[in-house]
């Protein structure tokens, strides 16, 4: 896709940062299961943790396509770093920016945009995954505050987060209609991390189970109208899918780049394996899937910039890019042969990291439900 000069400059800036600051740490991050605080600090200093947040709230004042490019380029070298930025920006900061009061924006956004605090999004529960409306976490009105009780699962950035968007029932219902959204200080008494998941991939990204035991929330931390939290959650996830699609695109691009370089250097039967037509056909398909993913992501991002409906387009992007990342990373291992199956080579990491993009922020099956529903409504 042809980009204007502003976007090209952002890509060049992020690419340089990713290659110099992220790539050298990628294997360490995967092995040790943690993103160094020094890297998180640099992400904040460069503005990558507050891309589309207006400057008046401490952000970089860029747009949603800039944001997608940032996540893509970071994920090209380290998907764990990419998703830290994606979840922090899309899932924590965006709902505050779009549903928060002026006081909430001024209170929470500057420390998040600077990286002083990392954010997370608490929707899923042990028995409420794709069926988000069935959550059981409850916030009871105690007069001068809310009291929050429940358990949240699969919380990206859960270990590092200091600010969370938490969804809970404030009215006992059997569906989504009683859900409200809150901004919660993760250092409040009763906020307990009870488990950090040991995952297949994105091992540097913490994924936590959190128990909420009589957590006191100030009344003015209610985000949006009471019992309208499901709308906040669904709108947030529409945009979050763009970030995960961009993460998937970065993974696919990283795996493809490595496979191309490897095929040019690996000599068999007296010539580089890149000369074999069978591999060339695979590379052509890899390239095409990556190009198509990028177009879908950029289209959804621009629609979001223009404030026109993008729910279907973000689902298109997330569905296609995630499945493309899985396919491309699988073929990258095949091109690298036995070497690709070892941890000495990065393609096995790309392969492990790619799988989650088909699952979180809405499985591929849920994306198909979203797309079909929009088509049936004529949207």
C-alpha positions in Angstrom: 0.0 0.0 0.0 1.3 3.5 -0.9 1.7 5.6 2.2 2.1 9.4 2.4 5.3 10.8 3.8 4.1 11.2 7.3 3.3 7.5 7.6 6.6 6.5 5.9 8.5 8.6 8.5 6.7 6.8 11.3 7.4 3.4 9.8 11.1 4.3 9.4 11.3 5.6 13.0 9.6 2.5 14.4 11.6 0.1 12.2 14.8 1.6 13.3 13.8 1.4 17.0 12.5 -2.2 16.6 15.7 -3.4 14.9 18.1 -1.6 17.3 16.2 -1.9 20.6 13.8 -4.8 20.3 15.4 -7.4 18.1 18.5 -7.9 20.3 16.3 -8.7 23.2 13.7 -10.9 21.5 15.2 -14.2 22.3 15.9 -13.2 25.9 12.3 -12.0 26.3 11.0 -15.3 25.0 13.3 -17.4 27.2 13.0 -15.4 30.4 9.3 -14.6 30.0 9.6 -10.9 30.8 10.0 -7.6 28.9 12.8 -5.6 30.5 11.6 -2.4 32.3 14.3 -0.5 30.4 12.6 -1.4 27.1 9.2 -0.4 28.4 10.6 2.9 29.5 12.0 3.5 26.0 8.6 2.7 24.5 7.1 5.4 26.7 9.8 7.9 25.9 9.4 7.5 22.1 5.6 8.0 22.4 4.8 4.4 21.3 2.7 3.8 24.4 0.4 6.8 23.6 0.3 6.9 19.8 -3.2 8.2 19.1 -3.8 9.8 22.5 -4.1 13.6 22.0 -1.2 15.7 23.2 -3.4 17.5 25.7 -3.6 14.2 27.6 0.1 13.4 27.3 0.0 11.4 24.1 1.8 11.6 20.8 -1.2 13.0 18.9 -0.9 10.5 16.0 -3.7 8.4 14.5 -4.9 4.9 14.3 -2.9 4.0 11.2 0.3 5.2 13.0 -0.7 3.0 15.9 -1.1 -0.1 13.6 2.3 0.6 12.0 3.9 0.8 15.5 2.4 -2.5 16.6 3.3 -4.2 13.3 7.0 -3.1 13.3 7.5 -4.0 17.0 5.9 -7.4 16.5 8.1 -8.0 13.4 10.9 -8.6 15.9 9.0 -9.5 19.1 5.3 -10.2 19.3 5.4 -10.0 23.1 6.5 -6.4 22.9 3.9 -5.7 20.2 1.0 -7.0 22.3 2.1 -5.2 25.4 1.7 -2.0 23.4 -1.5 -3.2 21.7 -3.4 -4.2 24.9 -2.2 -1.1 26.8 -3.2 1.3 24.0 -6.3 -0.3 22.5 -7.9 -2.0 25.5 -7.1 0.3 28.4 -6.5 3.9 27.0 -9.0 3.9 24.2 -12.1 3.3 26.3 -11.0 6.0 28.7 -10.5 8.4 25.8 -13.8 7.6 24.2 -16.1 6.9 27.1 -14.4 8.7 30.0 -15.3 12.1 31.5 -12.9 15.0 31.0 -11.8 14.5 34.6 -11.1 10.8 34.0 -9.1 11.5 30.8 -6.9 14.1 32.7 -6.5 11.8 35.7 -5.6 8.5 33.9 -4.3 9.1 30.4 -1.1 11.1 31.0 0.5 8.4 33.2 -0.5 5.7 30.8 0.7 7.5 27.7 4.1 8.2 29.3 4.6 4.5 30.3 4.7 5.5 34.0 1.8 3.0 34.3 0.8 0.1 32.1 -2.8 -0.7 31.5 -4.9 -3.9 31.1 -8.5 -4.9 30.2 -10.5 -7.3 32.4 -13.4 -8.8 30.7 -12.9 -12.6 30.4 -13.6 -14.9 33.4 -13.2 -18.7 34.0 -16.7 -19.3 32.6 -17.1 -16.2 30.4 -14.9 -16.2 27.4 -16.5 -15.7 24.0 -19.8 -15.4 25.9 -18.8 -12.1 27.6 -22.4 -11.4 28.7 -22.3 -14.3 31.1 -19.7 -12.8 33.4 -20.4 -13.0 37.2 -18.0 -10.5 38.7 -20.2 -8.1 40.6 -19.9 -4.5 41.7 -22.1 -3.6 44.7 -23.1 0.0 45.3 -22.0 0.8 48.9 -23.2 4.4 48.9 -19.9 6.3 48.7 -18.1 3.6 46.7 -18.5 0.4 44.7 -17.3 -2.9 46.1 -15.9 -5.3 43.4 -15.8 -9.1 43.8 -15.0 -11.8 41.2 -12.3 -13.5 39.2 -10.8 -12.4 35.8 -8.9 -14.6 33.4 -6.5 -14.2 30.5 -5.5 -10.7 31.4 -2.8 -9.4 29.1 -0.3 -7.2 31.0 -1.9 -8.4 34.2 1.3 -8.7 36.1 2.6 -5.2 35.2 -0.6 -3.2 35.0 -1.3 -0.4 37.4 -4.5 0.7 35.8 -7.3 -1.6 34.6 -10.6 -1.4 32.8 -12.8 -3.9 34.6 -16.3 -5.1 33.6 -18.7 -6.2 36.3 -22.4 -6.7 36.8 -24.1 -3.9 38.8 -27.5 -5.4 38.3 -28.2 -9.1 38.6 -29.2 -10.3 35.1 -28.7 -13.4 33.0 -27.3 -11.5 30.1 -25.1 -8.5 29.2 -27.7 -5.8 30.2 -26.5 -5.4 33.7 -22.8 -4.9 32.9 -20.9 -1.7 33.9 -17.4 -0.6 33.2 -14.9 0.8 35.7 -11.4 2.2 35.8 -9.6 0.5 38.6 -6.2 1.2 40.4 -4.5 -2.2 40.4 -2.7 -1.3 43.6 -6.0 -1.2 45.5 -6.3 -3.6 48.4 -8.1 -6.7 47.4 -6.6 -6.8 43.9 -4.7 -10.2 43.9 -2.8 -11.8 41.1 -3.3 -15.5 41.8 -1.8 -17.1 38.6 0.5 -16.2 35.7 -0.1 -18.5 32.8 2.7 -20.6 31.3 1.9 -20.2 27.6 2.9 -21.7 24.2 3.9 -18.3 22.8 4.2 -14.5 23.5 6.0 -15.7 26.6 7.3 -12.2 27.4 3.7 -10.9 27.7 2.2 -11.7 31.1 -1.2 -13.3 31.2 -2.7 -13.3 34.6 -5.7 -14.6 36.5 -6.8 -12.0 39.0 -9.0 -12.3 42.1 -11.0 -9.3 43.1 -11.8 -9.4 46.8 -13.8 -6.5 48.1 -12.0 -4.0 45.9 -13.2 -0.5 46.7 -13.8 1.7 43.6 -14.5 5.4 43.9 -17.9 6.4 42.5 -16.4 8.7 39.9 -14.4 5.8 38.4 -17.5 4.4 36.7 -16.7 4.5 33.0 -19.7 5.5 30.9 -23.3 5.2 32.0 -24.2 2.5 34.5 -25.2 -0.8 33.0 -23.9 0.2 29.6 -20.6 -1.5 30.0 -21.2 -4.2 27.4 -21.3 -1.4 24.8 -18.0 -0.1 26.1 -16.5 -3.6 25.9 -17.7 -4.4 22.3 -16.6 -1.0 21.0 -13.2 -1.4 22.6 -12.8 -4.9 21.1 -13.7 -3.6 17.6 -10.6 -1.4 17.7 -8.5 -3.9 19.6 -8.9 -6.3 16.7 -6.9 -3.9 14.6 -4.0 -4.0 17.0 -4.0 -7.8 17.1 -4.2 -7.9 13.3 -1.2 -5.6 13.2 0.6 -7.9 15.7 -0.2 -10.9 13.4 1.0 -9.0 10.4 4.3 -8.2 12.1 4.8 -11.9 13.1 4.1 -13.0 9.5 6.5 -10.3 8.1 9.2 -11.3 10.5 8.9 -15.0 9.7 8.8 -14.3 6.0 11.9 -12.0 6.1 13.9 -14.7 7.9 12.8 -17.4 5.5 13.8 -15.4 2.5 17.2 -14.6 3.9 17.7 -18.2 4.9 16.7 -19.6 1.5 19.3 -17.3 -0.2 22.1 -18.5 2.1 21.2 -22.2 2.4 23.0 -24.2 -0.3 21.8 -27.6 -1.4 22.6 -29.4 -4.6 25.1 -26.7 -5.5 22.7 -23.7 -5.4 20.6 -21.7 -2.9 17.3 -23.4 -2.1 15.6 -20.1 -3.1 16.3 -21.3 -6.7 13.9 -24.2 -6.3 10.6 -23.3 -8.0 8.6 -25.2 -5.4 9.9 -22.9 -2.6 9.4 -19.9 -4.8 5.7 -20.7 -5.2 5.4 -20.9 -1.4 7.2 -17.6 -1.0 4.8 -16.0 -3.5 1.8 -17.1 -1.5 3.5 -15.9 1.7 4.1 -12.5 0.2 0.5 -12.3 -1.1 -1.1 -13.1 2.2 1.1 -10.5 4.0 0.2 -7.9 1.4 -3.5 -8.7 1.7 -3.3 -8.5 5.5 -1.7 -5.1 5.4 -4.4 -3.7 3.1 -7.2 -5.0 5.3 -5.5 -3.6 8.4 -4.8 -0.2 6.9 -8.4 0.0 5.5 -9.8 -0.6 9.0 -7.4 1.9 10.6 -8.3 4.6 8.1 -12.0 4.0 8.6 -11.5 4.4 12.3 -9.6 7.6 11.6 -12.5 8.9 9.5 -15.0 7.9 12.3 -17.1 5.7 10.0 -18.2 2.2 10.9 -15.3 -0.3 10.9 -16.6 -3.3 13.0 -16.8 -5.6 9.9 -13.5 -4.3 8.5 -11.6 -4.8 11.8 -13.0 -8.4 11.9 -11.9 -8.9 8.3 -8.4 -7.8 9.2 -8.1 -9.8 12.4 -9.5 -13.0 10.9 -7.4 -12.8 7.8 -4.1 -11.5 9.3 -4.1 -14.0 12.2 -4.8 -17.0 9.9 -2.2 -15.7 7.5 0.4 -15.4 10.3 -0.2 -19.0 11.3 0.2 -20.2 7.7 3.2 -18.0 6.9 5.1 -19.0 10.1 4.4 -22.7 9.4 5.8 -22.4 5.9 8.8 -20.4 7.3 9.7 -23.4 9.4 9.3 -25.7 6.4 11.6 -23.6 4.4 14.2 -23.6 7.1 13.8 -27.4 7.5 15.2 -29.0 10.6 17.0 -25.8 11.6 13.6 -24.1 11.7 12.4 -26.5 14.3 15.1 -25.5 16.8 15.1 -22.6 19.2 18.4 -21.4 17.8 16.4 -20.0 14.8 13.6 -17.5 15.4 11.0 -19.0 13.1 9.9 -21.5 15.7 9.2 -18.5 18.0 7.2 -16.7 15.3 5.2 -20.0 14.9 4.4 -20.2 18.6 3.6 -16.5 18.8 1.3 -16.6 15.8 -1.2 -19.1 17.2 -2.6 -16.8 19.9 -3.6 -14.2 17.3 -6.3 -16.6 16.1 -7.7 -16.8 19.7 -7.5 -13.7 21.8 -9.7 -10.5 21.3 -12.2 -12.8 19.6 -11.4 -16.2 18.1 -11.5 -16.7 14.3 -14.9 -18.2 14.8 -16.2 -15.1 16.6 -14.8 -12.9 13.8 -16.8 -14.9 11.3 -19.9 -14.3 13.4 -19.2 -10.6 13.4 -18.6 -10.5 9.7 -21.7 -12.5 8.9 -23.9 -10.5 11.2 -22.8 -7.3 9.5 -23.4 -8.7 6.0 -26.9 -10.0 7.0 -27.8 -6.5 8.2 -26.6 -5.0 4.9 -23.6 -3.2 6.5 
